[in-house]
Amino acid sequence: MKSNDPFSDLNLIDWSPNNILAVALNTNVYLWNAGTGSIQQLLTLEGIDSVCSVSWIQQGHYLAVGTNMGLVQVCYITYLQTMLSTL
């Protein structure tokens, strides 16, 4: 049975194998390092677009960020550096 909840199909949080939680809040994506307790703002979308999905790959250094406008940004996460690509 299909849910009537508009947020039921969204994937707004995801844990990496490296113990980092990615959290999507509207136009922002944040990373919380469970080991250190630090929080980093990864990205902010421009305009009317918003984040509808975040997902780590199994190795844990790449995070895919899907938007409501159909774009996917792939973020390479290292200790002090983030590199973004838009697909």
C-alpha positions in Angstrom: 0.0 0.0 0.0 1.4 3.4 -1.0 1.9 5.9 1.8 0.2 9.3 1.6 3.2 10.8 3.4 5.1 13.0 0.9 8.4 12.3 2.7 8.1 8.5 2.7 10.1 8.2 -0.5 13.0 10.4 0.6 16.3 9.2 1.9 17.5 12.2 3.9 20.1 10.4 6.2 22.7 7.8 5.5 25.6 6.3 7.6 29.0 5.8 6.0 31.2 2.8 6.8 33.6 5.4 8.2 31.0 6.4 10.9 29.9 9.6 9.3 26.2 10.5 9.1 25.1 12.5 6.1 21.9 14.6 6.8 19.9 16.5 4.2 17.8 19.4 5.5 16.0 21.2 2.7 18.7 22.8 0.6 21.7 21.8 2.8 23.7 18.7 3.4 25.6 18.2 6.7 28.1 15.6 7.8 28.3 14.5 11.4 31.4 12.6 12.4 30.3 10.2 15.2 33.9 9.6 16.3 34.7 13.2 16.9 31.3 14.9 17.2 32.2 17.5 14.6 29.6 18.8 12.1 30.5 20.1 8.7 28.2 21.8 6.2 28.9 20.0 2.9 26.8 22.0 0.5 23.9 24.3 -0.1 21.8 24.2 -3.2 21.0 27.4 -5.0 17.6 28.6 -6.2 14.4 26.6 -5.7 16.0 23.1 -5.7 16.2 21.0 -2.6 17.9 17.7 -1.5 15.7 14.6 -1.7 18.3 11.9 -1.2 21.8 11.1 0.2 23.6 7.8 -0.1 27.2 6.7 0.6 28.9 4.0 -1.5 30.1 1.0 0.4 33.7 2.2 0.6 32.5 5.4 2.3 34.4 8.2 0.6 31.8 9.1 -2.0 28.4 10.5 -1.2 25.7 10.9 -3.8 23.3 13.8 -3.3 20.0 13.7 -5.3 17.9 16.8 -5.8 14.2 17.4 -6.6 15.1 18.8 -10.0 16.7 15.5 -11.0 20.4 16.4 -10.5 22.9 14.2 -8.8 26.1 15.6 -7.1 28.8 13.1 -6.3 31.0 14.3 -3.4 34.4 12.8 -2.7 35.0 13.2 1.1 38.4 13.0 2.7 39.5 14.3 6.1 39.9 17.9 5.1 38.7 18.2 1.5 35.5 17.9 -0.5 35.3 17.7 -4.2 31.9 18.0 -6.0 30.8 16.8 -9.4 27.4 17.3 -10.9 26.0 14.6 -13.1 
